[in-house]
Protein backbone atom coordinates (compact mmCIF):
# COMPACT_ATOMS: atom_id res chain seq x y z
CA UNK A 1 0.00 0.00 0.00
CA UNK A 2 1.23 3.47 -0.82
CA UNK A 3 1.50 6.27 1.74
CA UNK A 4 -1.52 7.94 0.15
CA UNK A 5 -3.56 4.73 0.45
CA UNK A 6 -2.56 4.41 4.10
CA UNK A 7 -3.65 8.01 4.71
CA UNK A 8 -6.96 7.52 2.88
CA UNK A 9 -7.74 4.29 4.78
CA UNK A 10 -6.75 5.99 8.05
CA UNK A 11 -9.27 8.73 7.33
CA UNK A 12 -11.94 6.20 6.34
CA UNK A 13 -11.48 4.10 9.47
CA UNK A 14 -11.12 7.17 11.69
CA UNK A 15 -14.41 8.59 10.47
CA UNK A 16 -16.23 5.24 10.68
CA UNK A 17 -14.95 4.54 14.20
CA UNK A 18 -15.79 8.06 15.37
CA UNK A 19 -19.33 7.93 13.97
CA UNK A 20 -20.05 4.45 15.33
CA UNK A 21 -18.51 5.29 18.71
CA UNK A 22 -20.50 8.50 18.94
CA UNK A 23 -23.72 6.69 17.97
CA UNK A 24 -23.10 3.87 20.43
CA UNK A 25 -22.27 6.19 23.30
CA UNK A 26 -25.15 8.58 22.57
CA UNK A 27 -27.87 6.03 21.83
CA UNK A 28 -26.98 2.62 23.26
CA UNK A 29 -25.09 3.84 26.35
CA UNK A 30 -26.92 7.15 26.76
CA UNK A 31 -28.37 6.39 30.20
CA UNK A 32 -25.01 5.27 31.56
CA UNK A 33 -23.29 8.44 30.39
CA UNK A 34 -26.08 10.60 31.85
CA UNK A 35 -25.57 8.83 35.19
CA UNK A 36 -21.84 9.54 34.99
CA UNK A 37 -22.55 13.22 34.30
CA UNK A 38 -24.71 13.41 37.40
CA UNK A 39 -21.93 11.86 39.51
CA UNK A 40 -19.11 14.14 38.38
CA UNK A 41 -17.70 16.54 40.89
CA UNK A 42 -19.24 19.95 40.11
CA UNK A 43 -15.97 21.80 40.71
CA UNK A 44 -14.03 19.68 38.22
CA UNK A 45 -13.11 21.80 35.22
CA UNK A 46 -11.36 20.25 32.22
CA UNK A 47 -8.13 22.08 31.36
CA UNK A 48 -9.17 22.77 27.76
CA UNK A 49 -11.85 24.74 25.97
CA UNK A 50 -15.00 22.85 24.88
CA UNK A 51 -13.81 22.91 21.25
CA UNK A 52 -10.43 21.42 22.21
CA UNK A 53 -12.20 18.78 24.30
CA UNK A 54 -14.33 17.75 21.32
CA UNK A 55 -11.34 17.65 18.96
CA UNK A 56 -9.35 15.54 21.40
CA UNK A 57 -12.24 13.10 21.69
CA UNK A 58 -12.01 12.47 17.93
CA UNK A 59 -8.22 12.13 17.74
CA UNK A 60 -7.93 8.74 19.42
CA UNK A 61 -9.96 6.93 16.77
CA UNK A 62 -7.70 8.38 14.07
CA UNK A 63 -4.62 7.26 16.02
CA UNK A 64 -6.06 3.74 16.33
CA UNK A 65 -7.00 3.84 12.64
CA UNK A 66 -3.50 4.88 11.60
CA UNK A 67 -1.92 2.14 13.73
CA UNK A 68 -4.31 -0.48 12.33
CA UNK A 69 -3.91 0.53 8.68
CA UNK A 70 -0.13 1.02 8.88
CA UNK A 71 0.43 -2.30 10.65
CA UNK A 72 -1.82 -4.18 8.24
CA UNK A 73 -0.22 -2.48 5.22
CA UNK A 74 3.24 -3.59 6.37
CA UNK A 75 2.23 -7.09 7.47
CA UNK A 76 3.21 -10.12 5.45
CA UNK A 77 -0.35 -11.40 5.69
CA UNK A 78 -3.27 -9.14 5.05
CA UNK A 79 -5.99 -11.59 6.01
CA UNK A 80 -9.18 -10.99 7.92
CA UNK A 81 -7.80 -13.11 10.77
CA UNK A 82 -4.70 -10.90 10.96
CA UNK A 83 -6.83 -7.73 10.84
CA UNK A 84 -8.94 -9.08 13.72
CA UNK A 85 -5.80 -9.91 15.72
CA UNK A 86 -4.50 -6.37 15.12
CA UNK A 87 -7.68 -4.66 16.29
CA UNK A 88 -7.77 -6.89 19.35
CA UNK A 89 -4.23 -5.83 20.29
CA UNK A 90 -5.10 -2.17 19.64
CA UNK A 91 -8.24 -2.54 21.73
CA UNK A 92 -6.42 -4.05 24.71
CA UNK A 93 -3.48 -1.63 24.50
CA UNK A 94 -5.64 1.41 23.78
CA UNK A 95 -9.25 1.28 24.91
CA UNK A 96 -8.99 -1.19 27.77
CA UNK A 97 -5.86 0.30 29.31
CA UNK A 98 -7.11 3.87 28.90
CA UNK A 99 -10.44 3.17 30.55
CA UNK A 100 -8.76 1.12 33.27
CA UNK A 101 -6.52 4.10 34.06
CA UNK A 102 -9.50 6.47 34.10
CA UNK A 103 -11.42 4.15 36.46
CA UNK A 104 -8.33 3.67 38.62
CA UNK A 105 -7.95 7.46 38.94
CA UNK A 106 -11.55 7.70 40.14
CA UNK A 107 -12.86 9.68 37.18
CA UNK A 108 -15.22 7.09 35.74
CA UNK A 109 -17.34 4.25 37.18
CA UNK A 110 -16.24 0.75 36.19
CA UNK A 111 -19.62 -0.15 34.63
CA UNK A 112 -19.62 2.55 31.94
CA UNK A 113 -15.90 1.97 31.29
CA UNK A 114 -16.56 -1.71 30.62
CA UNK A 115 -19.59 -0.92 28.46
CA UNK A 116 -17.68 1.63 26.39
CA UNK A 117 -14.71 -0.72 26.02
CA UNK A 118 -16.99 -3.51 24.80
CA UNK A 119 -18.61 -1.06 22.37
CA UNK A 120 -15.15 -0.23 21.00
CA UNK A 121 -14.32 -3.94 20.61
CA UNK A 122 -17.56 -4.59 18.72
CA UNK A 123 -16.90 -1.64 16.41
CA UNK A 124 -13.31 -2.78 15.78
CA UNK A 125 -14.29 -6.40 15.11
CA UNK A 126 -17.18 -5.51 12.79
CA UNK A 127 -15.15 -3.04 10.71
CA UNK A 128 -11.69 -4.67 10.68
CA UNK A 129 -12.45 -7.04 7.77
CA UNK A 130 -13.26 -4.16 5.37
CA UNK A 131 -9.63 -3.37 4.51
CA UNK A 132 -8.35 -6.92 3.95
CA UNK A 133 -11.45 -7.76 1.87
CA UNK A 134 -10.85 -4.65 -0.26
CA UNK A 135 -7.17 -5.47 -0.70
CA UNK A 136 -8.03 -9.03 -1.70
CA UNK A 137 -10.43 -7.75 -4.40
CA UNK A 138 -7.70 -5.47 -5.82
CA UNK A 139 -5.16 -8.31 -5.98
Order of alpha helices (4+ residues) and beta strands (2+ residues): alpha-alpha-alpha-alpha-alpha-alpha
